[in-house]
Amino acid sequence: MSLTATILLIYAACLVGTIASPARSNADRPPEEPGTRRLLAALLIPALALLAGVQALPARAGEAAPQAVSGPATVIDGSTLEIGGRRLRLHGIDAPDLDQTCSDGHERDYSCGRGAAEALAARIGGESVSCEPRGAAADGTVTALCRRDGDDLAAWMVSNGYAIADRSVSAAYEAQDRRAWGRRVGLWSGVFEIPAERRRMRRLSAAL
């Protein structure tokens, strides 16, 4: 039982004891204000209801928790996979969309979005991928920690500059991001738009 549930249970028991305690003589108890017992009963009802809700929450959360998945993976883009019909986003990173272009160190445009997807597909090869759900992205897609032969795919993508750490979600890949920037590899070898900012600007433009 959680600490919150225990405290509420003690609180409820005290209220029950107060309400159900036998009446004492007028000589050894202070005068009771009218409606005191009704007030205690009113406090007891929500306390018991809250206790019941606290007890029920873990079961509901456990029932709704997405399960781990493994198997052959199809690469959707540089940060999204599909396994067994389930679409999963690599937790804690963001990669350029398929139609995004960037500039390399010689100021030449290239398809960084497709390049990221191809790099991820090559890294996976024909191996099985195992993913452990971690949460949900803004669009509702499940985010997950995905591994190939025990190697963290998100860490590999960021380390090689095909994706960047999504600090709004997790700080797990900040070190890999800094190293990629220091080595000027992948996206960091030239100029690129932050994928999330690019999406935001496109949404604003479409709304005008």
C-alpha positions, 0 to 999 in steps of 0.5 A: 500500500502506498504512503498516501493510501496509508495516511488516508486509511489512518485518517478515515479510521480516526474519523470513524472512531470519533463518530462511533465513540460512546457518549461520555458524561457531561462532567468529563467532556466539553459541550458539543457544538450542534452538527459536529457529528454531521460535520465529521461524517461529511469529512469521512465520506470524501476521505473514503472516496479518495482512498478508494481512488488511490487504491484503484489507480495502480491497477488501471495504470497497469492495465493501460501500460503499453507492452514491450515489442520486438521483431523485424522493424520498418523504418518510417523516418530517422526517429520512427519505426514500425514493428508488428503494425505498431508505430514507435518513436525513438524516445529522447531524440528527434530526426529531420523529416523525410522531406527536410533538406540541410546544407553540408560543410560546403554549403551544398544542399542534401536530403538530411531527412532521407539520409537519417532514415537510410542510416537507421535502416542500415544500422538495423539491417535485417536484425530484430529490434526490441523496444520498451515503451517510455511515453508518448510523443506530442502526436500520440505516437508511443515513444520507446527505447529501442535496441538492436543486439543490445545497442541503443538505436537512439544513442547511435543516431545522435552520436553519428549526427543523424538526429539530435537529442530532444531535451524537451523530453529527456536529457539521456542523449545530451552527451552524445549530442555534444560529442557529435557537435564537437566532431562536426559529424552528420547534421553538425557538419553544416547548417540545418533547422531544428526539426521541431522548430521547422515543423512549428513554422510550417504549421504556422504558415499553413494556418495563415 
